[in-house]
Amino acid sequence: MQHYSVQIFTWTARNGVQQVGSAIEVDALNPKAAAVSLLGLRLEDKGACTKLAVRVWHDDAQRAECDCFYYH
């Protein structure tokens, strides 16, 4: 298990990108598992995404060194 920090974002045409709450710390096997564990929503590589995304990074990494996922 790895320790990750996860930030949730939403976006609209009117308001642009908005962070939802603060970063949440979770333990998971990989970044995608960390993202799924928070909301239980599917992450897909294809198809239209909802207006919800997450940014996941290791404790020892900079926020710029992160993985981003879009919920479907």
C-alpha positions in Angstrom: 0.0 0.0 0.0 1.1 3.5 -0.8 0.0 6.8 0.9 -1.6 9.3 -1.5 -3.1 12.7 -1.3 -6.3 13.3 -3.4 -8.0 16.5 -4.5 -11.4 16.6 -6.1 -12.3 19.1 -8.7 -15.5 20.1 -10.6 -15.9 22.5 -13.5 -18.7 24.4 -15.3 -18.6 26.8 -18.2 -19.7 29.7 -15.9 -17.4 29.1 -13.0 -14.4 27.2 -14.5 -12.5 24.7 -12.4 -13.2 24.7 -8.7 -11.6 22.6 -6.0 -14.1 20.6 -3.9 -13.0 20.6 -0.2 -9.4 20.1 0.8 -6.9 17.3 -0.1 -7.8 13.9 1.4 -5.1 11.4 2.4 -5.8 7.7 1.6 -3.8 4.5 1.5 -4.2 2.5 -1.7 -2.4 0.1 -4.1 -2.1 2.7 -6.9 -3.3 6.2 -7.8 -6.4 5.0 -9.7 -7.4 2.9 -6.7 -7.0 5.9 -4.5 -9.3 7.9 -6.7 -12.0 5.2 -6.9 -11.9 4.5 -3.1 -13.1 8.0 -2.3 -16.4 8.2 -4.2 -16.8 4.7 -5.6 -17.4 6.0 -9.1 -16.0 4.4 -12.2 -13.0 5.8 -13.9 -12.9 5.1 -17.7 -10.5 5.9 -20.5 -13.2 6.5 -23.1 -16.7 8.1 -23.3 -18.1 11.3 -22.0 -16.9 12.2 -18.5 -18.9 13.9 -15.8 -17.9 17.3 -14.5 -15.8 15.7 -11.7 -12.1 14.9 -11.6 -9.4 14.1 -9.1 -5.7 14.8 -8.8 -3.6 12.1 -7.0 0.0 12.3 -5.8 2.4 10.6 -3.4 3.4 12.3 -0.2 7.0 12.5 -1.4 6.1 14.0 -4.8 5.3 17.5 -5.8 1.7 18.3 -6.7 2.9 18.9 -10.3 4.0 15.2 -10.4 0.5 13.8 -10.2 -2.0 11.6 -11.9 -5.4 13.0 -13.0 -8.6 11.0 -13.4 -12.0 11.9 -14.8 -15.1 10.2 -13.4 -17.6 8.7 -15.8 
